[in-house]
Amino acid sequence: MNRYPLWKYAILAIALVVGLLYTAPNFYGEAPAVQVSSGKATIKVDAALVQRVQQALEQAQVKPDFVQFEGTSVRARFADTDAQIKAKDAIARALNPDAADPGYIVALNLVSRSPAWMSAIHALPMYLGLDLRGGVHFLMQVDMKSALTKKAEAITGDMRTLLRDKNIRHLGITREGNAVEVRFRDAEALAAARNLLADSVAEMSWTPSQEGGEFRLRGALKPEAAFKVQEQALKQNITTLHNRVNELGTSEPVIQQQGVDRVVVQLPGVQDTARAKDIIGRTATLELRMVNESAEAQAAVTGAGPVPFGSERFLERSGQPIIVFRQVVLTGDNLNDAQPGFDGQTQEPTVNLTVDARGARIIRDVTRENIGKRMAILLFEKGKGEVITAPVIRSELGARFQISGRMTTAEATDTALLLRAGSLAAPMEIIEERTIGPSLGADNIAKGFKSVMYGAIAIAVFMCTYYLLFGVFSTLALSFNLLLLVAVLSMLQATLTLPGIAAIALTLGMAIDANVLINERVREELRRGMAPQQAIHLGYEHAWGTILDSNITSLIAGVALLAFGSGPVRGFAVVHCLGILTSMFSAVMFSRGLVNLWYGRQKRLKSVSIGQVWRPEGGVMPAGER
């Protein structure tokens, strides 16, 4: 009746081992490290950089714990901060000969001290939030006026093209803020232009007017269109910021919208605040220009002559110089999408681009006249431009076209990413900056740990005193629940914050409630005169329905917080929901396993240690007290 099959004990044993294994990395602490990542769009970090970093450390006589390539960066771990700072200077000198134009970002960071074999099986510690680990907090203001101005400028360009294509004569187009005004000689031209623009430029509301003998058509951006422009600008900036802060290697950065024009950026564990501001404040713009392939340009490439007038000299990814015209054919503002793909005939990797209507018209005109020539795609960062790729124009292009040229699949994917999120949709400025030191984070961790520990001890003392041996089983199940919860959070690489610690403490109180229900149901069966073995069996069976109902209602509330909450509320909800799931497993299955292991093999069980079983006056003597 109260015996588990061997496979259930095997499941509990595996869960216990996995819990211990994935919880352990959280107790090793963190060690100082140096992270090397790409500082330019055209420089890619790969495993070959590890050897260069190791050579730089050997020359500086700095011994690291290890140097390894992880994702898109190289990390070197050290025993103390003195070695970390010395290593950072040595690596920066070796990788960035020109300090004014660094190709790599060398930043201070923190990594886990856990053994390498644990990292190999992805047994990693939980990420710690800004309030526990320390770091920097930025509140950034998006210049929405600039975003609206760029939209109005784009509409002005589209209007000129539309009116020219339809052969509608006008006296000029002027822009004042977000409003555009077109002047005409007669009412017929105004009416034709109004009908055309009302259909083609639906974002604007058009109002005709007449001043003297001149007819005017004034367009203002509709409120819903302006809101959409601002919303898209904010989303694009957030996406671009995500791509940039990844270079810092921070664990679980928080980048979220606040209000209609502000963005909160939290970077836990970042020590170099100046470097963080430099990365976040980067402005990148994308430009398409034609390559100058004249004889003078070829001489400038080899160094035999000066750069021709109206041209500039840049470097390709391979390091070869290239001469391009100063005139910009197209900018990143006209790019809608960029995705990697493959050529349908040659099967070589390509980048498939999609531009807006204005960009399609420009591309069509330029490529029609320059078939067989090269077009360079440049990315400008901090005022310096680099050529991402310079493909040959094979045919007339339109709104959708592809670029290729001996690219690997990885290079095509990287190029598409650069083209998609290379620039900010609108300028941003930091209006608030806070730095939380590691010492304050350590103090928060200590206080949070003590609160959970003291709460668990108080629960354990009460349970062991009131329910005796069954209280011990309940306490062990509670410990198992805490172990599983920390292990699951570590496996999911969740971010632990102060609200998360509060959720752990709450989970302990809710988890022990299930064991209280079970113990009281067992006592109730004993009062009714049931035999101890049958009382244990019926107690667990009858308590399960109540436990399930109560946990489901709590889980519904947690899922609601998870779906609609953000920031600290969402962190609390994640721990709360996971804690409910682990508590149902530990409170029922694990505690039942302990009870079955202790009492299940006793065929003639006379009593159980579950505390005082109160007998109602004149009732039947409980079986556990006979």
Secondary structure per residue as TSV (DSSP state, phi and psi in degrees):
chain	resnum	aa	ss	phi	psi
A	1	M	-	360.0	-49.4
A	2	N	-	-111.8	51.7
A	3	R	-	-126.9	135.3
A	4	Y	-	-90.8	142.1
A	5	P	-	-68.9	162.7
A	6	L	H	-60.5	-35.0
A	7	W	H	-67.0	-28.9
A	8	K	H	-70.6	-40.4
A	9	Y	H	-65.3	-32.8
A	10	A	H	-64.9	-41.1
A	11	I	H	-62.2	-44.0
A	12	L	H	-63.9	-39.9
A	13	A	H	-65.8	-41.9
A	14	I	H	-64.7	-43.1
A	15	A	H	-60.9	-38.6
A	16	L	H	-66.3	-44.4
A	17	V	H	-65.1	-45.3
A	18	V	H	-63.0	-40.3
A	19	G	H	-61.4	-45.1
A	20	L	H	-64.2	-41.9
A	21	L	H	-65.8	-42.6
A	22	Y	H	-89.7	-10.2
A	23	T	H	-86.1	-32.6
A	24	A	G	-54.1	-42.4
A	25	P	G	-57.2	-21.9
A	26	N	G	-72.1	-14.0
A	27	F	G	-99.9	-1.2
A	28	Y	S	-83.0	-19.8
A	29	G	-	80.3	-172.2
A	30	E	E	-120.5	150.7
A	31	A	E	-118.8	150.0
A	32	P	E	-66.7	144.5
A	33	A	E	-146.8	165.7
A	34	V	E	-121.8	131.2
A	35	Q	E	-114.2	134.7
A	36	V	E	-115.5	123.6
A	37	S	E	-136.6	171.8
A	38	S	E	-69.8	136.2
A	39	G	S	-104.4	-4.3
A	40	K	S	-135.8	152.9
A	41	A	T	-65.0	-29.4
A	42	T	T	-91.9	-1.5
A	43	I	-	-103.7	125.7
A	44	K	-	-110.3	133.4
A	45	V	-	-90.1	128.0
A	46	D	-	-136.5	-174.5
A	47	A	T	-63.7	-23.7
A	48	A	H	-65.4	-22.1
A	49	L	H	-70.1	-22.3
A	50	V	H	-58.4	-43.4
A	51	Q	H	-65.0	-38.5
A	52	R	H	-65.4	-39.8
A	53	V	H	-65.4	-42.9
A	54	Q	H	-61.7	-41.0
A	55	Q	H	-64.5	-40.4
A	56	A	H	-63.9	-38.7
A	57	L	H	-70.0	-36.6
A	58	E	H	-65.0	-41.3
A	59	Q	H	-66.0	-32.5
A	60	A	T	-86.3	-1.3
A	61	Q	T	57.8	44.5
A	62	V	-	-114.2	125.5
A	63	K	-	-101.6	116.6
A	64	P	-	-88.4	160.4
A	65	D	S	-67.9	-41.0
A	66	F	E	-166.2	161.0
A	67	V	E	-130.4	122.0
A	68	Q	E	-142.8	155.2
A	69	F	E	-94.8	124.9
A	70	E	E	-131.8	111.7
A	71	G	T	65.3	-104.1
A	72	T	T	-119.1	20.8
A	73	S	E	-147.7	164.3
A	74	V	E	-113.7	130.2
A	75	R	E	-120.7	138.1
A	76	A	E	-123.8	125.9
A	77	R	E	-102.3	144.5
A	78	F	-	-131.3	165.4
A	79	A	S	-77.7	-32.9
A	80	D	S	-146.6	172.4
A	81	T	H	-72.8	-27.4
A	82	D	H	-62.6	-46.3
A	83	A	H	-65.7	-34.5
A	84	Q	H	-62.5	-48.4
A	85	I	H	-65.8	-41.7
A	86	K	H	-63.9	-39.0
A	87	A	H	-67.7	-39.0
A	88	K	H	-60.5	-44.6
A	89	D	H	-63.6	-41.6
A	90	A	H	-66.0	-44.1
A	91	I	H	-66.7	-41.5
A	92	A	H	-61.9	-41.0
A	93	R	H	-65.3	-38.7
A	94	A	H	-74.1	-37.6
A	95	L	H	-92.1	-24.6
A	96	N	-	-122.8	79.6
A	97	P	S	-59.0	-36.5
A	98	D	S	-99.7	102.2
A	99	A	T	-64.5	-25.5
A	100	A	T	-76.5	-18.7
A	101	D	S	-134.5	70.3
A	102	P	-	-71.6	137.6
A	103	G	S	-92.0	-19.3
A	104	Y	E	-129.0	148.3
A	105	I	E	-97.5	119.2
A	106	V	E	-110.9	109.6
A	107	A	E	-126.8	152.4
A	108	L	E	-79.1	145.1
A	109	N	E	-154.0	178.6
A	110	L	E	-127.6	137.4
A	111	V	E	-132.5	163.9
A	112	S	E	-69.5	146.9
A	113	R	-	-87.1	3.1
A	114	S	S	-61.9	151.5
A	115	P	-	-59.4	157.3
A	116	A	H	-65.1	-32.3
A	117	W	H	-67.8	-29.0
A	118	M	H	-69.1	-41.7
A	119	S	H	-63.7	-32.9
A	120	A	H	-63.6	-30.8
A	121	I	T	-100.6	17.1
A	122	H	T	61.9	31.1
A	123	A	-	-87.7	91.4
A	124	L	-	-118.8	154.3
A	125	P	-	-73.6	161.8
A	126	M	-	-64.9	149.0
A	127	Y	E	-72.4	145.0
A	128	L	E	-107.2	137.1
A	129	G	-	-72.9	177.2
A	130	L	H	-60.7	-35.7
A	131	D	H	-74.2	-16.3
A	132	L	H	-106.0	-31.9
A	133	R	H	-101.7	-19.6
A	134	G	-	85.5	167.7
A	135	G	E	148.1	-156.2
A	136	V	E	-123.2	149.9
A	137	H	E	-128.8	124.6
A	138	F	E	-120.0	140.0
A	139	L	E	-114.4	118.1
A	140	M	E	-113.3	139.1
A	141	Q	E	-103.2	127.2
A	142	V	E	-89.9	130.9
A	143	D	-	-78.8	86.9
A	144	M	H	-67.2	-28.5
A	145	K	H	-61.6	-39.6
A	146	S	H	-67.0	-37.9
A	147	A	H	-63.5	-42.1
A	148	L	H	-68.1	-35.9
A	149	T	H	-64.6	-42.2
A	150	K	H	-62.7	-37.7
A	151	K	H	-66.1	-43.1
A	152	A	H	-63.8	-38.3
A	153	E	H	-64.5	-40.4
A	154	A	H	-64.8	-40.6
A	155	I	H	-65.6	-38.2
A	156	T	H	-60.8	-43.6
A	157	G	H	-64.0	-40.8
A	158	D	H	-63.6	-38.8
A	159	M	H	-63.1	-43.8
A	160	R	H	-59.4	-42.8
A	161	T	H	-67.0	-42.2
A	162	L	H	-63.6	-47.5
A	163	L	H	-65.1	-35.2
A	164	R	H	-69.8	-41.5
A	165	D	H	-64.8	-36.1
A	166	K	T	-89.6	3.4
A	167	N	T	58.1	42.1
A	168	I	-	-99.3	114.5
A	169	R	-	-78.8	142.0
A	170	H	-	-143.3	167.9
A	171	L	S	-96.3	-1.1
A	172	G	E	142.0	154.8
A	173	I	E	-121.9	126.2
A	174	T	E	-123.8	151.6
A	175	R	E	-123.8	130.8
A	176	E	E	-124.7	104.4
A	177	G	T	66.0	-121.4
A	178	N	T	-100.1	8.8
A	179	A	E	-106.0	147.0
A	180	V	E	-124.2	137.9
A	181	E	E	-129.0	133.1
A	182	V	E	-118.1	134.7
A	183	R	E	-108.2	140.8
A	184	F	E	-131.4	162.6
A	185	R	S	-86.2	-33.4
A	186	D	S	-136.2	166.0
A	187	A	H	-72.4	-28.5
A	188	E	H	-64.5	-43.9
A	189	A	H	-64.7	-39.2
A	190	L	H	-62.5	-43.9
A	191	A	H	-64.8	-41.6
A	192	A	H	-64.3	-42.4
A	193	A	H	-66.2	-38.7
A	194	R	H	-63.9	-43.0
A	195	N	H	-63.8	-41.5
A	196	L	H	-66.4	-48.2
A	197	L	H	-71.5	-31.1
A	198	A	H	-64.0	-32.1
A	199	D	H	-85.6	-40.0
A	200	S	H	-88.1	-31.1
A	201	V	-	-120.6	74.2
A	202	A	T	-73.4	-13.0
A	203	E	T	-70.7	-17.0
A	204	M	E	-107.6	147.6
A	205	S	E	-101.2	128.3
A	206	W	E	-106.5	132.4
A	207	T	E	-127.8	116.4
A	208	P	E	-81.9	153.7
A	209	S	E	-155.8	167.9
A	210	Q	E	-139.6	130.3
A	211	E	E	-127.5	107.3
A	212	G	T	66.6	-125.9
A	213	G	T	-98.1	11.1
A	214	E	E	-110.6	135.3
A	215	F	E	-103.5	138.0
A	216	R	E	-129.8	146.1
A	217	L	E	-126.0	115.2
A	218	R	E	-109.0	131.6
A	219	G	E	-117.8	133.1
A	220	A	E	-123.3	142.7
A	221	L	E	-66.2	127.5
A	222	K	-	-64.3	148.3
A	223	P	H	-57.6	-40.9
A	224	E	H	-68.6	-33.9
A	225	A	H	-69.8	-39.9
A	226	A	H	-63.4	-41.2
A	227	F	H	-62.7	-40.3
A	228	K	H	-65.2	-40.4
A	229	V	H	-61.3	-44.3
A	230	Q	H	-65.7	-40.1
A	231	E	H	-64.7	-43.7
A	232	Q	H	-66.8	-38.1
A	233	A	H	-62.5	-42.3
A	234	L	H	-64.9	-43.3
A	235	K	H	-64.9	-42.0
A	236	Q	H	-65.2	-39.3
A	237	N	H	-64.0	-39.9
A	238	I	H	-64.3	-42.6
A	239	T	H	-61.8	-44.4
A	240	T	H	-64.8	-39.4
A	241	L	H	-63.1	-38.9
A	242	H	H	-58.0	-45.0
A	243	N	H	-64.1	-34.0
A	244	R	H	-78.1	-42.9
A	245	V	H	-70.9	-17.3
A	246	N	G	-61.6	-26.3
A	247	E	G	-65.9	-24.6
A	248	L	G	-80.3	-13.5
A	249	G	T	71.3	15.5
A	250	T	-	-69.9	145.3
A	251	S	S	-84.5	123.6
A	252	E	S	50.3	63.8
A	253	P	-	-65.7	147.9
A	254	V	E	-103.9	114.5
A	255	I	E	-130.7	108.8
A	256	Q	E	-145.9	157.2
A	257	Q	E	-75.7	142.3
A	258	Q	E	-133.6	112.4
A	259	G	T	74.6	-156.5
A	260	V	T	-95.8	-15.6
A	261	D	T	-143.0	21.1
A	262	R	E	-128.5	151.5
A	263	V	E	-130.6	131.4
A	264	V	E	-97.3	130.1
A	265	V	E	-123.8	119.3
A	266	Q	E	-120.2	127.2
A	267	L	E	-121.4	90.6
A	268	P	E	-66.8	138.9
A	269	G	T	82.4	-4.5
A	270	V	-	-78.1	123.2
A	271	Q	-	-93.9	-33.2
A	272	D	-	-90.9	89.9
A	273	T	H	-64.9	-39.0
A	274	A	H	-63.3	-41.4
A	275	R	H	-65.9	-38.5
A	276	A	H	-62.5	-43.2
A	277	K	H	-64.8	-36.3
A	278	D	H	-65.3	-43.2
A	279	I	H	-67.1	-47.5
A	280	I	H	-67.1	-34.7
A	281	G	T	-82.5	3.4
A	282	R	-	-64.3	138.1
A	283	T	-	-115.7	129.1
A	284	A	E	-126.8	137.0
A	285	T	E	-129.9	149.2
A	286	L	E	-110.1	136.0
A	287	E	E	-138.3	144.4
A	288	L	E	-110.6	125.6
A	289	R	E	-135.0	156.3
A	290	M	E	-82.1	145.4
A	291	V	B	-84.0	133.2
A	292	N	-	-83.0	112.7
A	293	E	-	-112.2	23.6
A	294	S	S	-73.3	170.8
A	295	A	H	-64.1	-38.6
A	296	E	H	-63.3	-38.4
A	297	A	H	-66.9	-39.6
A	298	Q	H	-63.7	-37.5
A	299	A	H	-66.2	-37.0
A	300	A	H	-67.7	-32.5
A	301	V	H	-64.6	-43.1
A	302	T	H	-80.2	-8.7
A	303	G	T	88.3	7.8
A	304	A	S	-85.9	-6.0
A	305	G	S	-158.1	171.2
A	306	P	-	-77.3	164.1
A	307	V	-	-70.2	129.7
A	308	P	-	-59.0	154.6
A	309	F	T	-63.1	138.5
A	310	G	T	81.7	11.3
A	311	S	E	-129.7	166.1
A	312	E	E	-136.4	156.4
A	313	R	E	-106.7	127.2
A	314	F	E	-130.7	177.7
A	315	L	E	-116.1	140.4
A	316	E	-	-84.0	176.7
A	317	R	T	-60.2	-33.9
A	318	S	T	-74.7	-8.1
A	319	G	S	94.6	-4.6
A	320	Q	-	-77.2	138.6
A	321	P	E	-72.2	152.8
A	322	I	E	-145.6	141.5
A	323	I	E	-105.5	123.4
A	324	V	E	-125.4	154.1
A	325	F	E	-71.6	151.1
A	326	R	S	-71.6	-27.9
A	327	Q	S	-65.1	126.8
A	328	V	-	-88.7	123.6
A	329	V	S	-77.9	-46.8
A	330	L	E	-152.3	150.9
A	331	T	E	-115.6	171.6
A	332	G	G	-65.7	-15.0
A	333	D	G	-63.8	-26.7
A	334	N	G	-90.8	-2.9
A	335	L	E	-87.5	124.0
A	336	N	E	-93.0	-37.8
A	337	D	E	-159.8	154.7
A	338	A	E	-146.1	121.9
A	339	Q	E	-134.1	142.5
A	340	P	E	-72.6	152.7
A	341	G	E	-164.5	-163.4
A	342	F	E	-134.6	145.3
A	343	D	-	-68.5	135.3
A	344	G	T	-66.6	-23.7
A	345	Q	T	-101.8	-50.1
A	346	T	T	-89.9	-15.2
A	347	Q	-	63.2	19.1
A	348	E	-	-85.8	150.6
A	349	P	E	-60.8	140.3
A	350	T	E	-137.0	170.5
A	351	V	E	-119.7	118.9
A	352	N	E	-93.5	121.1
A	353	L	E	-110.0	147.1
A	354	T	E	-130.9	125.5
A	355	V	E	-116.3	166.5
A	356	D	-	-78.1	-176.7
A	357	A	H	-61.8	-44.1
A	358	R	H	-63.7	-43.9
A	359	G	H	-63.2	-36.6
A	360	A	H	-63.8	-41.5
A	361	R	H	-64.6	-41.6
A	362	I	H	-66.7	-46.5
A	363	I	H	-61.0	-40.9
A	364	R	H	-62.2	-44.2
A	365	D	H	-68.4	-43.1
A	366	V	H	-69.9	-45.6
A	367	T	H	-69.9	-30.5
A	368	R	H	-61.3	-35.0
A	369	E	H	-93.2	-4.8
A	370	N	-	-132.0	34.9
A	371	I	T	-64.2	133.2
A	372	G	T	93.2	-9.7
A	373	K	S	-99.2	168.9
A	374	R	B	-100.0	143.4
A	375	M	E	-119.3	126.3
A	376	A	E	-95.1	137.9
A	377	I	E	-107.4	115.7
A	378	L	E	-112.7	145.8
A	379	L	E	-119.3	123.2
A	380	F	E	-103.9	125.8
A	381	E	E	-133.3	129.4
A	382	K	T	56.1	36.1
A	383	G	T	81.1	-1.2
A	384	K	E	-116.4	133.3
A	385	G	E	-107.7	149.8
A	386	E	E	-136.7	146.4
A	387	V	E	-85.7	117.4
A	388	I	E	-74.3	-47.3
A	389	T	E	-159.0	157.4
A	390	A	-	-138.9	76.5
A	391	P	-	-76.9	162.7
A	392	V	B	-89.1	135.6
A	393	I	-	-76.6	115.9
A	394	R	-	-91.2	-30.5
A	395	S	S	-158.7	175.8
A	396	E	-	-66.6	132.9
A	397	L	-	-109.1	164.5
A	398	G	-	-133.9	-140.5
A	399	A	S	-69.5	-28.9
A	400	R	E	-122.2	126.6
A	401	F	E	-152.6	170.4
A	402	Q	E	-129.8	153.2
A	403	I	E	-120.6	144.6
A	404	S	-	-150.3	176.4
A	405	G	S	149.2	71.3
A	406	R	S	55.9	43.0
A	407	M	-	-96.0	146.6
A	408	T	-	-82.3	170.2
A	409	T	H	-62.0	-40.5
A	410	A	H	-65.2	-40.3
A	411	E	H	-66.5	-37.3
A	412	A	H	-64.2	-40.6
A	413	T	H	-65.2	-43.6
A	414	D	H	-64.4	-41.9
A	415	T	H	-63.4	-42.7
A	416	A	H	-61.1	-40.4
A	417	L	H	-64.3	-42.3
A	418	L	H	-62.9	-41.2
A	419	L	H	-69.5	-33.5
A	420	R	H	-72.7	-45.2
A	421	A	S	-126.7	46.1
A	422	G	S	-87.6	-18.9
A	423	S	S	-138.1	160.9
A	424	L	-	-84.8	141.0
A	425	A	S	-72.0	-26.7
A	426	A	S	-150.9	148.7
A	427	P	-	-61.4	152.4
A	428	M	E	-133.4	151.5
A	429	E	E	-137.1	147.8
A	430	I	E	-82.5	117.0
A	431	I	E	-104.3	-12.3
A	432	E	E	-149.3	135.8
A	433	E	E	-138.7	128.9
A	434	R	E	-132.7	140.1
A	435	T	E	-118.7	126.1
A	436	I	E	-106.6	117.5
A	437	G	-	-72.6	156.5
A	438	P	H	-61.0	-29.6
A	439	S	H	-67.1	-39.8
A	440	L	H	-65.8	-39.8
A	441	G	H	-62.3	-41.6
A	442	A	H	-64.3	-37.0
A	443	D	H	-65.8	-39.6
A	444	N	H	-64.5	-38.9
A	445	I	H	-63.8	-44.8
A	446	A	H	-62.0	-44.0
A	447	K	H	-67.1	-40.7
A	448	G	H	-65.0	-41.3
A	449	F	H	-63.7	-41.7
A	450	K	H	-64.7	-39.8
A	451	S	H	-63.0	-42.2
A	452	V	H	-67.3	-42.1
A	453	M	H	-65.9	-46.3
A	454	Y	H	-66.6	-37.2
A	455	G	H	-63.6	-42.8
A	456	A	H	-65.4	-39.4
A	457	I	H	-65.8	-42.3
A	458	A	H	-62.5	-41.4
A	459	I	H	-64.1	-43.2
A	460	A	H	-62.9	-42.1
A	461	V	H	-63.5	-45.0
A	462	F	H	-62.4	-47.6
A	463	M	H	-63.8	-43.7
A	464	C	H	-68.3	-32.9
A	465	T	H	-75.0	-39.6
A	466	Y	H	-87.4	-35.2
A	467	Y	H	-114.3	4.8
A	468	L	H	54.7	-122.8
A	469	L	H	-65.6	-37.8
A	470	F	H	-64.6	-29.7
A	471	G	H	-67.2	-35.6
A	472	V	H	-64.7	-44.9
A	473	F	H	-59.1	-41.4
A	474	S	H	-65.0	-39.3
A	475	T	H	-66.2	-41.4
A	476	L	H	-63.9	-39.4
A	477	A	H	-64.5	-36.9
A	478	L	H	-66.0	-40.3
A	479	S	H	-64.1	-40.8
A	480	F	H	-63.2	-38.2
A	481	N	H	-63.4	-44.9
A	482	L	H	-62.6	-40.4
A	483	L	H	-61.6	-47.1
A	484	L	H	-64.1	-40.2
A	485	L	H	-62.7	-47.3
A	486	V	H	-64.2	-39.2
A	487	A	H	-64.6	-42.8
A	488	V	H	-66.0	-41.8
A	489	L	H	-62.1	-37.7
A	490	S	H	-69.3	-42.1
A	491	M	H	-64.1	-37.3
A	492	L	T	-80.1	-5.1
A	493	Q	T	52.3	46.5
A	494	A	-	-75.5	160.7
A	495	T	E	-98.9	122.2
A	496	L	E	-94.8	127.3
A	497	T	-	-124.6	179.1
A	498	L	H	-59.3	-43.0
A	499	P	H	-60.5	-31.5
A	500	G	H	-66.0	-39.7
A	501	I	H	-64.5	-39.2
A	502	A	H	-61.7	-37.7
A	503	A	H	-66.5	-34.6
A	504	I	H	-64.5	-45.2
A	505	A	H	-61.4	-40.9
A	506	L	H	-65.5	-38.3
A	507	T	H	-61.7	-38.5
A	508	L	H	-62.8	-43.7
A	509	G	H	-65.2	-37.2
A	510	M	H	-74.9	-34.0
A	511	A	H	-68.0	-40.0
A	512	I	H	-68.8	-21.2
A	513	D	H	-60.9	-35.6
A	514	A	H	-64.9	-40.5
A	515	N	H	-68.7	-34.2
A	516	V	H	-62.4	-42.9
A	517	L	H	-60.3	-44.1
A	518	I	H	-63.5	-47.8
A	519	N	H	-62.5	-40.2
A	520	E	H	-69.7	-33.6
A	521	R	H	-67.7	-38.2
A	522	V	H	-63.9	-42.9
A	523	R	H	-61.3	-40.8
A	524	E	H	-62.3	-40.8
A	525	E	H	-66.8	-35.2
A	526	L	H	-66.9	-37.6
A	527	R	H	-63.8	-32.0
A	528	R	T	-77.2	-2.0
A	529	G	T	93.5	12.1
A	530	M	-	-71.0	152.7
A	531	A	-	-67.3	150.0
A	532	P	H	-53.2	-45.7
A	533	Q	H	-62.3	-42.5
A	534	Q	H	-70.4	-34.5
A	535	A	H	-64.0	-40.8
A	536	I	H	-63.5	-45.8
A	537	H	H	-62.3	-49.6
A	538	L	H	-68.6	-33.0
A	539	G	H	-61.7	-45.6
A	540	Y	H	-68.6	-40.0
A	541	E	H	-65.5	-44.8
A	542	H	H	-74.3	-29.4
A	543	A	H	-76.9	-22.5
A	544	W	H	-60.7	-43.2
A	545	G	H	-61.4	-42.9
A	546	T	H	-66.2	-42.0
A	547	I	H	-62.2	-43.6
A	548	L	H	-62.6	-45.6
A	549	D	H	-61.7	-45.9
A	550	S	H	-66.3	-37.8
A	551	N	H	-73.2	-34.2
A	552	I	H	-65.6	-42.5
A	553	T	H	-63.2	-39.3
A	554	S	H	-67.3	-36.5
A	555	L	H	-66.9	-36.4
A	556	I	H	-60.7	-44.5
A	557	A	H	-63.6	-39.6
A	558	G	H	-66.1	-40.4
A	559	V	H	-65.0	-37.0
A	560	A	H	-62.6	-43.4
A	561	L	H	-63.3	-37.6
A	562	L	H	-67.7	-37.8
A	563	A	H	-77.3	-38.5
A	564	F	H	-108.9	-11.2
A	565	G	-	-85.1	171.5
A	566	S	-	-151.3	159.1
A	567	G	T	62.0	-130.6
A	568	P	H	-60.3	-34.7
A	569	V	H	-64.1	-42.5
A	570	R	H	-66.1	-39.9
A	571	G	H	-61.9	-40.0
A	572	F	H	-62.4	-42.7
A	573	A	H	-65.7	-38.3
A	574	V	H	-60.7	-49.4
A	575	V	H	-66.3	-38.8
A	576	H	H	-60.9	-48.2
A	577	C	H	-66.4	-44.0
A	578	L	H	-64.9	-38.2
A	579	G	H	-63.5	-36.7
A	580	I	H	-63.2	-44.4
A	581	L	H	-65.6	-44.1
A	582	T	H	-69.6	-32.3
A	583	S	H	-69.1	-34.4
A	584	M	H	-65.2	-36.7
A	585	F	I	-71.6	-45.1
A	586	S	I	-76.1	-40.6
A	587	A	I	-67.9	-32.8
A	588	V	I	-97.8	-60.0
A	589	M	I	-73.6	-45.2
A	590	F	I	-71.1	-46.6
A	591	S	H	-64.6	-36.5
A	592	R	H	-64.2	-37.2
A	593	G	H	-62.7	-41.2
A	594	L	H	-65.8	-42.9
A	595	V	H	-63.2	-44.3
A	596	N	H	-64.4	-36.8
A	597	L	H	-67.3	-33.4
A	598	W	H	-86.2	-44.9
A	599	Y	H	-106.4	-19.1
A	600	G	T	-62.6	-30.9
A	601	R	T	-90.5	-0.5
A	602	Q	-	-88.4	105.2
A	603	K	T	-67.3	-41.0
A	604	R	T	-109.2	66.5
A	605	L	-	-76.4	121.7
A	606	K	-	-95.4	-31.6
A	607	S	-	-154.6	162.3
A	608	V	-	-127.4	150.7
A	609	S	-	-91.1	90.6
A	610	I	-	-132.4	18.9
A	611	G	S	87.3	-172.3
A	612	Q	-	-71.1	120.2
A	613	V	-	-95.7	104.0
A	614	W	-	-71.8	128.3
A	615	R	-	-99.7	127.1
A	616	P	-	-63.1	146.9
A	617	E	T	-61.1	124.0
A	618	G	T	81.2	4.3
A	619	G	-	-85.9	-176.6
A	620	V	-	-78.9	141.1
A	621	M	-	-65.1	126.3
A	622	P	-	-58.9	145.9
A	623	A	G	-64.4	-30.6
A	624	G	G	-71.8	-10.4
A	625	E	G	-113.7	3.8
A	626	R	-	-74.5	360.0
